Amino acid sequence: MAQNPGKKVGVLLVNLGSPDAPTTSRVRRFLREFLGDPRVVNLPRALWWVILNFFVLPFRPRKSARAYREIWTDKGSPLVYYTRQLSDKLAIALDSDEIHVDYAMRYGKPVLADKLNAFKAQMLDEIIILPLYPQYSSTTTASVYDAVDDVVRPWRHIPSLQFIAEYHDHQAYIAAVAESIKAFWHKHGRNDLLLMSFHGLPAKLTDLGDPYYHHCQKTAALIAERLGLHDTQWKLVFQSRFGKAEWLKPYCLEVLQDLPQQGSKEVDIVCPGFAVDCLETLEEIALANKEEFLAAGGKSYRYIPALNDSDEHVKVMVDLLSRRLR
């Protein structure tokens, strides 16, 4: 990849993060950091402090730890493993001594600040931050921006910084997701209905100017168009609702419970908002929601994996970075 000779660039892939072990204590530590971020929960801080410390952290970590144990592997957290593999393969694909590729987590380890300070020690000329969130949200992407700013603000010399805020309609990304669905169908056959599930957010964030809902709509429509699907052959849904407030609709679980009574008993489901598989895809979508669908009268339910560390995903990353590395 052509770039200015002698210019040293750091590329940092950033994902949300994971506990470093599927135990109640480690999950509690992770949730304290994650849910303590004011970007994640948009409530008055004093009120949320009470809710978090007296109603969430005493109970939720035990339940979440059980869920993590369902998907934990001998390589650890799937989210961390796939992100590390993606980073390593991206470094090989870029194939340059002057491009330093690494990865970090917004919450948990590897710590974002440590990776940025390591870049600083290498005296890089430029740093490119690539959050692995295709659709921009103030709860995810903006939180990474905040964390980066907190680290670099005290530096005497701040290198050039580029921040890739989203890639929800990027051609290579849309093509890679669509082709992964086609490959799954070619191998396993195709069910009648395709659900595209995105992580939910409180509905009020859209009114406040967060573009996430519209990005998800655009992503899903472009994938459906690429696959040649009619409107009756796919649905957009939102998962992982938390709390009692209204979140983005339609809710994935409610749709799955209703579909068999509406005559749709065979579904495939994919999660285009997740760059790599994690708790929300492997436990909630692939396991728990499957049970609910079958219990409601469904006959066939299949989860189509995320792009993970596939060669196609590496090509998406290279394409996203190509213009910025010239």
Beta strands, then each sheet from edge to edge (+ up, - down):
strand 1: 9-18
strand 2: 99-108
strand 3: 126-131
strand 4: 160-163
strand 5: 193-199
strand 6: 234-239
strand 7: 266-270
strand 8: 300-304
sheet 1: 2+ 1+ 3+ 4+
sheet 2: 6+ 5+ 7+ 8+
end
